[in-house]
């Protein structure tokens, strides 16, 4: 019996977090983690830096980075003025690297999980939502056949202290902006709700991104520049695609 949560029969669906990514399986899956994993990935891709998603920032991450000859991103508070972290601003400033292991308990974890499912995984933020939607439309058109690829947007969300999912409104906006740009009538009700959320906020996006919980949190910790970069809507033409463990630039 088909799961009622799978959003089958629609061209595009939407859900939250690792469990949603597993249940609402898609042929092409857009991972959306606006503050800050997928924004950081688009900034890296703009600069020609390949990103290797990794879940934990621990000894295994050190070994993983060494295996690929990559730089390991450190915590935001550890990076200093010349280091590189999950902060998009630090990635924009850094020089001399072409490979970056980017640990993240949310967006990176989902990307790694999906890479093992056989889906085509892309990183989507507010910065590249139009470019990503255009890329997906081309993939769907070129696929042909009686069943076009199903597209799913997964909002990564954040975590409460008890480990449970905290839906993050900025990821809802990013997913909705991407799904709306697909220009398809085949959106699931969940996907339509995400598009509606983006439409309500799109004309006041920078202000709302700074005032939402995630934006206030980063600003409180001294990373308001990261929020400003995340609000650079439709400025990036890159579409980072996950292949063999790395997110690399596709245009």
Secondary structure, 3 states (H helix, E strand, C coil): CCCCCCCCCCCEEEEEHHHHHHHCCCCEEEEECCCCHHHHHHHHHHCCCEEEEECCCCHHHHHHHHHHCCEECECHHHHCCCCCECCHHHHHHCCCCCEEEEECCCHHHHHHHHHCCCCEEEEECCCCHHHHHHHHHHHHHHHCCCCCCCEEEEECCEECCCCCEECCHHHHHHHHHHHHHCCCCCECHHHHHHHHHHHHHHHHHHHHHHHCHHHHHHHHCCCHHHHHHHCCCCCCCCEEEEECCEEEEEC
